[in-house]
Amino acid sequence: MHFGYRLFPFSLAGFPRFLRRLAKAADGVETIEFALVSIALFTFLFGVVEFGRLYWTRTELQNAAEAAARYVTVNPGATTSAIQAYAATKVYGITVEASDFTVTPYISTTNTPACGNQVTVNYTFKFIAAGLLFHNGTVNLSTTACHQA
């Protein structure tokens, strides 16, 4: 008893010889299927990596803003440039300029934020793969941290 694979459930006797041969041929099908599926696979893979980098960068900026807000509380006489330089050293893995940090320290009761010493970070994140596909592959990240004075 032979249970073979039938490509078509009907007879190919009515087709010309070259069409019968073409219908039975399966050489290279896997290559063509991979070529079609790999586009979606690699797009998804690059998207996961890019958004992972984005989330990691935002987390690093938040940690640096929290450290700078605490630094303002511990060193009340620190200048704005010293606070910005300290905050820039607390970002690991990426280069952030000290001027990207906006500091609103506690100076007097007239300009004190409701939460205490406040530090805000503004940073332009550049996508790698999306930047190649789109004209403007950037996202503006902003984070704020407070520490009670």
N, C-alpha and C positions, 0 to 999 in steps of 0.2 A: 504494500500500500504506500503510495507516494502522495504526501500532502505538500506540494510545492507552493511557492509564492506566486500568485498571479497578479501581474501588474494591472491588467484590465479584466473585468468580469465577462467580457465578450470576446469573440474570436477576432483575430487580426487578419484573417484570410482575405477580407475584402480590400485591405489597404495595399498600396504599392510596397515593393520590397524594402526600399530605403526608409519608409515610414515605420515599417515593422521593426527594422533594425534600430532605429532611433528611439522607438517606444520601449524597447527592451534594454537599452543601454543605460547604465547608472554610474558611469565613470565621472568623477569630479563633482558629484552632487553635494558631498560633504563640504567641499571647498566653497561652493557657491552659497550654501546655507550659512557657513561660518562668516563669509564676507557680508552677508545681509544682517546677521545677528550681532556681529562684532561692533557695528556702528553704535547700536543702542547700548551694548555692554560697556564699551570704552567711554561713551558719553556719561553714563551713570557712574562709572568708576572715577572719572575726573571730577564730576560734580561732588561726589562724596569727599574726595581729597580737598577740593577747593573750599567747601563749606566747613570742613574740619579745621582748615587753616584759619578761616574767618572767625569761627567760634573760639579757637585757641588765642588768636590775637585779641579779641574782645575781652577774654578772661584775663590775659596779661595786663591789658590797659586798666581793667577794673582793680586788679591787685595793686598796680602802681599808684592809682588814684587814692586807694585806701591807705597805702603806706605814706603818701605825701600828706594826706589829711591828718594822720597821726603825727607826722613830723612837724606840722604847723602847730599842733596842740602842745607837743613836748618842747619845741623851740619857738616861743611866742615872738621873739625878736628877730626871727629869720627874715631875710629879704625875699622878695618875690623871685628873683633870679636864682637864689640858693634853693628855694623850694622846688622850682622847676627843674633845676639840675639834679636834685635828689630824686625827684619823681622819674626822670629820664633814666637814671641808673637802676631803677627797680623794674624796668621792663626787660624781660629776658627773651632772647631769641630773635628780636627784631630791633631795628634801629629807629628810635623815636627822638626827634629833636626836642630840646627843652622848651622851645617856643610853642610846641603843640599843647602844653599844659597851661590852663587858665586857672589861676589861684585867686580865691576870694578869702583871705585870712581874716581872723577876728582882730579888728583894729580898734573900733569903738562901738558903742551901742547903736549908732545910727546905721551902720552898714553890715551888721551881723546877720548872716543867714539864719533862718529859723532852726536849722539843724546843728549849728556850731561852725566849725571851720570846714569850709567847702572847697574841694578841688575838682575841676572839670578837665577832662581830656578830650581833645578833638583830633582825630587821626583819619587819614585817607588810606583805605586798604585797597591794594591793587591785586586783582585776580591774575593768575598766571595763564591758565588755559582759556578762561573766558575773555581775558584781555586780547588774546590772539584771534578770537572769533568775533568779538564786538569792538566797536570803535572806542567806547569809553568803559573799560572793565574795572571801574572803581566803585567803592562804597564808602560813604562817610560814616565813621564810627564815633560815637560820643558817649562818654560815661561820666558819672558824677559820684563822688564819695564825700561823706560828712563824718566829722568826729567831734563829739561834744567837747567844748572848751572847759 
